[in-house]
Amino acid sequence: MRHVAKAICLRAWDYSETSQILALLTRESGVVRVIAKGIKRPKSKSGGMVDLLAEGNMVYSQKNVSSLGTLVEFRESISRAALRRQGKSLAAGIYAVELAGEMLAEHDPHPDVYDLLSGTLRRLEGEACPVQAVLAWYQWRLLRFVGLLGGLTHCCACEEDVSHFAHHAGVFFSSRLGGLLCDGCEADEAEKHHVAPVALGAIASLLANEQGQRASLGETQAGQVNRLLHYHIVHQLGKALRSARYVLPREQI
């Protein structure tokens, strides 16, 4: 069966001298893997090699969801050329696509994640982009969309309002529970990560932004919440992302 889809390239690797295997996030069908036969030839009928981060429209055929598809055509609409010239932003973009590829199962449609990733890559292309803040919002929303992040407004054990212990030093986050633990409940949970007060401020800003309120996220706040979200991602995946070392401060990895 032939399919037409909007797609972002999450990963590309060589299959032969002239062909590639591609993992792409499509808006309509989620993550799909296809073989691009002869795509590296100078006069490839499919439109030429597909680069990591490229976004465009593709046509592919696939017998069933368990089989490797075949790329018929990929027409790039957004090349991300500006992004590739910015070191920190490029590293964040590579991290963003790797995270999407790891978090989503194949053929599980998440149009909201597609739109989030596309918008994140677009923001990272901007001059003087606040990379850590953009990355914090991306990780936060992605975890929300895949159902791996709770409300973070109350202790997930005793349900005390976060605002009541916002300035406490003994607040923790449990990846297993997907939420915060107050200093009175954290002793009962072996798996936990300490949350600094500045990170709680960042969480408040992210919650406000979710509700349509304008709330700024400073570099220190963004770095702290990225440390927390990275901890959660590693715990959920059982491994660190390869690109994390290039985008997260060393003490966060």
Buried (B, 14 or more C-beta within 10 A) or exposed (E): EEBEBBBBBBBBEEBEEEBBBBBBBBBEBBBBBBBBBBBBBEEBEBBBBBEBBBBBBBBBEBEEEEEEBBBBBBEBEBEBEBBBEBEBBBBBBBBBBBBBBBBBEEBEBBBBBBBBBBBBBBBBBEEEBBBBBBBBBBBBBBBBBBEBBBEBBBBBBEEBEBEEBEEBEBBBBBBEBBBBBBEBBBEEBEEBBBBBBBBBBBBBBBBBBEEEEEBEBBEBBBBBBBBBBBBBBBBBEEEEBEBBBBBBEEEBB
